[in-house]
Amino acid sequence: MSEVIIHTRFGELKTVWNGSILDRIVFGRYSEREHKVGEVPPFARDVAGGLEAYLDGDRHALTPFERIPEGSAFQMNVWRTTLVVPYGETVSYGEIAERIGQDVTASRAVGMALNKNPLPLIVPCHRVVGSSGDLTGFRGGLAWKRALLGLEMPQLSLVL
């Protein structure tokens, strides 16, 4: 395993690699600041460039990956469903539950599955919000979630 830090205008992202395969994205501390680019190894350049372009507002979609992260059948179902939530749109945890054939009461389980998502941004769990549109849990923290949704939907009034 190797790690590559990507510096963005919202803070650092740590990417964890298994050879040339992206294994995990970990949010660093949120801090809006001047964008600086560090040295990125060749195997990570396409992904790092895509993440930087997305976070700079220059790209609306990240390059599709050949694999969905590994997890339980329920987690993988939630992640596959979340993967297709379009840029600039949000859905509720309950809507994801219903889309995977569960009752809306499974929304808490959906939230737990999204909390275990190893590839946030690729599987855009930041686009999943509370039933009233409020921003609820996000592994990277609510400041990151607010920034990501603000990037995608600058006209949206976000509630914490």
The 8 nearest C-alpha neighbors of each residue, nearest first, counted from 0:
[[1, 17, 16, 18, 15, 2, 22, 19],
 [0, 2, 16, 15, 17, 3, 18, 14],
 [1, 3, 15, 14, 16, 4, 13, 0],
 [2, 4, 14, 13, 5, 15, 39, 1],
 [3, 5, 13, 12, 14, 6, 11, 2],
 [6, 4, 12, 11, 13, 7, 3, 47],
 [5, 7, 11, 35, 36, 10, 4, 12],
 [8, 6, 10, 9, 34, 11, 51, 5],
 [7, 9, 34, 32, 31, 33, 10, 6],
 [10, 8, 31, 7, 30, 29, 32, 11],
 [11, 9, 29, 30, 7, 8, 28, 6],
 [10, 12, 6, 27, 5, 7, 13, 26],
 [13, 11, 26, 5, 27, 25, 4, 14],
 [12, 14, 4, 25, 24, 3, 5, 26],
 [13, 15, 24, 3, 2, 23, 4, 12],
 [16, 14, 2, 23, 22, 1, 21, 24],
 [17, 15, 21, 1, 22, 0, 20, 18],
 [18, 16, 0, 20, 19, 22, 21, 1],
 [17, 19, 20, 16, 0, 1, 21, 42],
 [18, 20, 42, 17, 16, 21, 43, 41],
 [21, 19, 17, 16, 18, 22, 42, 43],
 [22, 20, 16, 23, 15, 17, 19, 14],
 [21, 23, 16, 15, 20, 17, 117, 24],
 [24, 22, 117, 15, 118, 14, 21, 25],
 [23, 25, 14, 118, 13, 117, 119, 15],
 [26, 24, 13, 12, 14, 27, 23, 139],
 [27, 25, 12, 139, 13, 11, 28, 24],
 [28, 26, 11, 12, 10, 29, 25, 13],
 [27, 29, 10, 30, 26, 11, 139, 9],
 [28, 30, 10, 9, 143, 27, 142, 31],
 [31, 29, 10, 9, 32, 28, 8, 11],
 [32, 30, 9, 8, 10, 29, 33, 7],
 [33, 31, 8, 30, 34, 9, 10, 7],
 [32, 34, 8, 35, 31, 7, 9, 10],
 [33, 35, 8, 7, 32, 6, 36, 9],
 [36, 34, 6, 33, 37, 7, 8, 5],
 [35, 37, 6, 34, 38, 5, 7, 39],
 [36, 38, 39, 35, 6, 5, 4, 3],
 [37, 39, 40, 36, 3, 5, 4, 44],
 [38, 40, 44, 37, 43, 41, 3, 47],
 [41, 39, 43, 42, 44, 38, 3, 47],
 [40, 42, 44, 43, 39, 45, 19, 38],
 [43, 41, 19, 40, 44, 45, 18, 39],
 [44, 42, 41, 46, 40, 45, 47, 39],
 [45, 43, 47, 41, 46, 48, 42, 39],
 [46, 44, 48, 47, 43, 49, 42, 41],
 [45, 47, 49, 48, 44, 43, 50, 62],
 [48, 46, 44, 50, 49, 45, 43, 51],
 [49, 47, 51, 45, 46, 50, 44, 52],
 [48, 50, 46, 52, 47, 51, 61, 53],
 [49, 51, 53, 47, 52, 48, 54, 46],
 [50, 52, 48, 54, 53, 49, 55, 47],
 [53, 51, 55, 57, 49, 58, 50, 54],
 [52, 54, 58, 50, 56, 55, 51, 57],
 [55, 53, 51, 56, 52, 50, 7, 8],
 [54, 56, 52, 53, 57, 51, 8, 58],
 [57, 55, 53, 54, 58, 52, 150, 59],
 [58, 56, 52, 55, 53, 59, 54, 51],
 [59, 57, 53, 52, 56, 60, 61, 49],
 [60, 58, 53, 86, 57, 61, 56, 151],
 [61, 59, 58, 62, 86, 53, 63, 49],
 [60, 62, 49, 63, 121, 59, 50, 53],
 [61, 63, 64, 60, 49, 46, 121, 45],
 [64, 62, 61, 65, 121, 60, 66, 82],
 [65, 63, 66, 62, 67, 121, 61, 21],
 [66, 64, 63, 67, 62, 68, 20, 21],
 [67, 65, 64, 68, 69, 63, 20, 21],
 [66, 68, 69, 65, 75, 79, 64, 78],
 [69, 67, 66, 70, 117, 75, 118, 116],
 [70, 68, 67, 75, 71, 74, 66, 72],
 [71, 69, 74, 75, 72, 68, 73, 115],
 [70, 72, 74, 73, 75, 69, 76, 112],
 [71, 73, 75, 74, 76, 70, 77, 69],
 [72, 74, 76, 71, 75, 77, 112, 70],
 [75, 73, 112, 77, 71, 76, 72, 70],
 [74, 76, 78, 72, 77, 73, 70, 79],
 [75, 77, 73, 79, 74, 78, 72, 80],
 [76, 78, 74, 80, 75, 79, 81, 73],
 [77, 79, 75, 81, 80, 76, 82, 74],
 [80, 78, 82, 76, 81, 77, 75, 83],
 [79, 81, 77, 82, 78, 83, 76, 95],
 [82, 80, 78, 83, 84, 79, 77, 122],
 [81, 83, 122, 79, 80, 84, 78, 123],
 [82, 84, 81, 80, 85, 79, 122, 123],
 [83, 85, 81, 82, 88, 86, 89, 126],
 [86, 84, 88, 83, 87, 89, 82, 126],
 [87, 85, 88, 59, 151, 84, 60, 126],
 [86, 88, 151, 152, 85, 89, 148, 126],
 [89, 87, 86, 85, 126, 84, 90, 152],
 [88, 90, 126, 127, 128, 91, 87, 84],
 [91, 89, 127, 128, 94, 126, 92, 88],
 [92, 90, 128, 94, 130, 93, 127, 129],
 [91, 93, 106, 95, 94, 127, 109, 129],
 [92, 94, 103, 106, 96, 91, 95, 97],
 [95, 93, 97, 91, 96, 92, 98, 90],
 [94, 96, 98, 92, 93, 97, 99, 91],
 [97, 95, 93, 101, 94, 99, 98, 103],
 [96, 98, 101, 100, 94, 99, 95, 102],
 [99, 97, 95, 100, 96, 94, 101, 80],
 [100, 98, 97, 96, 101, 95, 76, 77],
 [99, 101, 97, 98, 96, 102, 95, 103],
 [102, 100, 97, 96, 99, 105, 103, 98],
 [101, 103, 104, 97, 105, 96, 100, 93],
 [102, 104, 93, 105, 96, 106, 97, 101],
 [103, 105, 102, 106, 93, 107, 96, 101],
 [106, 104, 108, 103, 107, 102, 96, 101],
 [105, 107, 93, 92, 109, 104, 108, 96],
 [106, 108, 110, 109, 105, 111, 104, 92],
 [109, 107, 111, 105, 110, 106, 112, 96],
 [110, 108, 106, 112, 107, 111, 92, 113],
 [111, 109, 107, 113, 108, 112, 114, 106],
 [110, 112, 108, 114, 109, 113, 107, 115],
 [113, 111, 74, 109, 115, 114, 110, 108],
 [114, 112, 116, 110, 115, 111, 124, 109],
 [113, 115, 111, 112, 116, 138, 110, 137],
 [114, 116, 112, 113, 117, 111, 74, 138],
 [115, 117, 113, 114, 118, 119, 112, 78],
 [118, 116, 23, 115, 24, 119, 68, 22],
 [119, 117, 24, 23, 121, 116, 122, 120],
 [118, 120, 122, 121, 123, 124, 117, 116],
 [119, 121, 123, 122, 118, 124, 125, 61],
 [120, 122, 119, 118, 123, 61, 82, 63],
 [123, 121, 82, 119, 120, 118, 124, 81],
 [124, 122, 120, 125, 121, 119, 126, 82],
 [123, 125, 126, 127, 122, 119, 113, 81],
 [124, 126, 123, 127, 144, 137, 147, 148],
 [127, 125, 89, 124, 123, 128, 90, 88],
 [126, 128, 90, 91, 125, 124, 89, 92],
 [129, 127, 91, 134, 132, 133, 135, 90],
 [128, 130, 133, 132, 91, 131, 135, 134],
 [129, 131, 91, 132, 128, 93, 92, 133],
 [132, 130, 129, 133, 128, 91, 134, 158],
 [133, 131, 129, 130, 128, 134, 91, 158],
 [134, 132, 129, 158, 131, 128, 159, 135],
 [135, 133, 159, 128, 158, 129, 132, 136],
 [134, 136, 129, 128, 133, 137, 159, 141],
 [137, 135, 138, 141, 134, 140, 110, 114],
 [136, 138, 140, 139, 141, 144, 135, 114],
 [137, 139, 140, 114, 136, 26, 141, 115],
 [140, 138, 26, 137, 143, 141, 144, 25],
 [141, 139, 137, 138, 142, 143, 144, 136],
 [140, 142, 144, 143, 145, 137, 136, 139],
 [143, 141, 145, 144, 140, 146, 29, 139],
 [144, 142, 146, 141, 145, 140, 139, 147],
 [145, 143, 141, 147, 146, 142, 125, 148],
 [144, 146, 142, 148, 143, 147, 149, 141],
 [147, 145, 149, 143, 144, 148, 150, 142],
 [148, 146, 150, 144, 149, 145, 143, 151],
 [147, 149, 151, 145, 150, 146, 152, 144],
 [150, 148, 153, 146, 152, 147, 151, 145],
 [149, 151, 147, 148, 152, 153, 146, 56],
 [150, 152, 87, 148, 149, 153, 147, 86],
 [151, 153, 149, 87, 154, 155, 148, 150],
 [152, 154, 149, 155, 150, 151, 148, 156],
 [155, 153, 152, 156, 149, 151, 157, 150],
 [156, 154, 152, 153, 157, 149, 148, 151],
 [155, 157, 154, 158, 153, 149, 152, 145],
 [156, 158, 155, 159, 145, 133, 134, 149],
 [157, 159, 133, 134, 156, 132, 145, 135],
 [158, 134, 133, 157, 135, 141, 145, 142]]
